Structures are given as structure tokens and as C-alpha cells.
């Protein structure tokens, strides 16, 4: 498993959004999100897939720890959070 520590992960809604977004990437078969540790675990060691995952996380508002966490990232994570909450209630 590859572990990516991310920013802006606040709740189960965020975790749902992250899981759905990352599992859609070809080469990722399993995604585990640890809300308490703000970590995403994926079952690949393929560097090109890991790069795609990090780019996808950032585009959803959850950049890797140590990367820039702009106001745009924070706003996107807020929207992703709300979307994840709505989809988990359905």
C-alpha cells in the first residue's frame, strides 16, 4: 500500500468523495481513507498511478501535505465534502 497524507480532510463526506474520485483512476483497485490520520492508502506502487492520484486529490481540494494549500483548494474541499455527504445519504 502507498500512503499519501493529505490536507483538508474533515469528515466522512470528504472521505466518500476521495474514495469515489480515486477508485476511478485506472490502476487503483482499492482505496482506504483514514480520517483521523488524514491519509489515503492505495494499493499500487506504480509511480505514474501515484502521480495521477496526487493530482486528482489536489484537483478535488485535498492536496498532499507539504504542497500548497490555497484558498481554491480549501473551497474545493468544502464543495467535495458537501457532495460526499449528500451521496452517502442516498
N, C-alpha and C positions, 0 to 999 in steps of 0.2 A: 504494500500500500504506500502511496505517496501522500504525504500530509502537507497541506497548504494552510497556513494561518492567515485569516482574513480580518478585515475591518468592517464595522457597521452591522455585524450580525447581532440582532437584538431579540428575536423571538422565533416561535415555531413557524410563523408566516414567512419570515426570512428564510428559514431552513427549507421549507417546502419549495419556495421559488428557486433557491440554489440547487436543490436536488433535481427539479424538473429541467432547469437550464443546462446543467452539466451532464445529466444522463443522455441528453440528446446529441452529445458530441460523439462522433464515431471513434471507437477505440476505448470508450469508457463503458464498462459493464456494470459497475457498482459505484454508488456514491453514498458516503456516510457523512453526516454533518453533526459535529459535536458543538452544540450551542454554548455550553459552559466554557469550553476552551477556545471558541471561535475558530474551529478548524474544519476543513473539508478534507476528507480522505477519499482518494480514488484508487482503483485497482489497476494502475498502469505505472510503468517506469519509462515509457516511451517519451522522450524529451519533447517531441513535436506535439504530442497529445497534451502533455503538461502545459506547454506554452499556450495552446488553444484554450485550455481550461482557465488559466490565469487571465487571459484576455477576455473570456466570456464573463468571468466573475467581476472583473473591473467594469465591463460594459453594463452589468446589472447593478452596479453600485457597491460591490464588495471587493475592493482592491486588496491585494496581498499586503500583509503587514510589512511596513518599511517603504511601500510605494506611496505616491502622492494620494492623499485623501481629500479631494477637492470638494467644494460645495456641491458641484454637479454629482459627484459620487454619492454624497450624503442624500441629496434629493432623489436620486435614482433608487437608492436602497429603501427610502421611505415608501416610494411607489411599489417597489418589488415586495416589500413587507406587506402592504395592504393587499396586493394581488394574491400573495401566498395565503393570507388569512381567508380571503374570500373563496379561493379554490379549495381550501381544506374544509370549509363549512358545507360545501356542496355534496 
